[in-house]
Amino acid sequence: MKKQQEYRRAIVIGASSGIGQRLARLLLYDGWHLGVAARREEPLEQLAKDFPEQVVWSRIDVTDAQAADQLEQLVKKAGGMDLFLYTSGVGKMNPDLDPEPEDVTLCTNALGFTRMVGAAYRYFARQGRGHIAVITSIAGVRGLGPSPSYSATKALQSTYLEALEQQSHARGLNIRFTDIRPGFIDTPLLHGDRFPHTLSADEASRSILKAIYSKRHVAYIDSLWHAVVLMMRLTPRVLWRRMNLNRV
């Protein structure tokens, strides 16, 4: 991956596994200095051992009311922040609407997300520049019957980023936003289920980092999923509500 000279310090939320862990390592290989955070401490400690001159870490649960304050402390510990990369998220197929998965998804993907991205936005507004990149999902394009809260919260994330981008422009702030919308990626989030056109985590991570370096506003991972999104958007509501996506 080509080194990027403009940004030198990044905070990665959700760096303990999956895409977050891989993106953190790619950034480190490119010479970045990172502050990494997640709920599980052991993977963060290992990153710090593997890159002792480049990594500081903190345990942060985005659903905790103190998470924004903890982020601020991590930024200080890291010596600043130029890029804020948010990869945390949960999701579960829940066609029966069991209450617990719905509550957990809403707390993490909606409340936790807005809490952390809002804190990063305020920091960059004070600093006068910055870049916010978030892993959302193509699931936010339309309501998905098998996973209502997941699709709804991913729609919230994309809309929230769009609103912040508009606000930043109106305020004359030099803040970039990248809404990264993957399809299926082979990570623990899929819980071993089989889905069509599942990308490897390494392949997806390289594409995501390329989108961040290119400062894309919206990036679909990959081009096939972009085509799928176009078809989803063009499907009339009368047909969409009759689809049985439980068979996918």
Buried (B, 14 or more C-beta within 10 A) or exposed (E): EEEBEEBEBBBBBBBBBBBBBBBBBBBBEBEBBBBBBBBEEEBBEBBBEEBEEBBBBBBBBBBBEEBBEBBBEBBEEBEBBBBBBBBBBBBBBBEEEEEEBBEBBBBBBBBBBBBBBEBBBEBBBEBEEBBBBBBBBBBBBBBBBBBBBBBBBBBBBBEBBBEBBEEBEEEEBEBBBBBBBBBBBBBEBBEEEEEEEBBEBEEBBBBBBBBBBEEBEBBBBBEEBBEBBEEBEEEEEEEBEEEEBEEE
